Amino acid sequence: MSTTTKPAYFDVYKDAPNSWGWQFISINGTILAESRQDYTSEQAVLRDLRTVQANASSAPVELPDE
């Protein structure tokens, strides 16, 4: 029996009428990031999610001043 590991992925969900969101799920099922707002349409959530996908890999990490 072979086991396959599902890669990390973005999960788009609808949790109420006119309330959409997204989560980034790791390979072990942990939620690593999620939207902080409710989107009113699938198109709106996908638009912002695509912006995250396009910019995340080049975004700098900002640490707090000590």
Backbone hydrogen bonds, N-H to C=O, Kabsch-Sander energy under -0.5 kcal/mol:
donor,donor_aa,acceptor,acceptor_aa,energy
6,K,4,T,-0.6
9,Y,25,I,-2.1
11,D,23,Q,-3.3
12,V,10,F,-0.6
13,Y,21,G,-2.5
15,D,19,S,-2.0
16,A,19,S,-0.9
19,S,16,A,-1.9
20,W,39,Y,-2.9
21,G,13,Y,-2.2
23,Q,11,D,-1.9
24,F,33,A,-3.3
25,I,9,Y,-3.3
25,I,23,Q,-0.6
26,S,30,T,-2.9
29,G,26,S,-1.8
32,L,24,F,-3.1
32,L,30,T,-0.7
33,A,24,F,-1.1
35,S,22,W,-2.5
39,Y,20,W,-2.6
45,V,41,S,-1.9
46,L,42,E,-2.4
47,R,43,Q,-2.1
48,D,44,A,-2.0
49,L,45,V,-2.4
50,R,46,L,-2.3
51,T,47,R,-1.4
52,V,48,D,-2.1
53,Q,49,L,-2.6
54,A,50,R,-2.2
55,N,51,T,-1.6
56,A,52,V,-2.4
57,S,53,Q,-0.5
58,S,55,N,-0.7
59,A,55,N,-0.6
59,A,56,A,-1.0
62,E,60,P,-0.5
63,L,61,V,-0.6
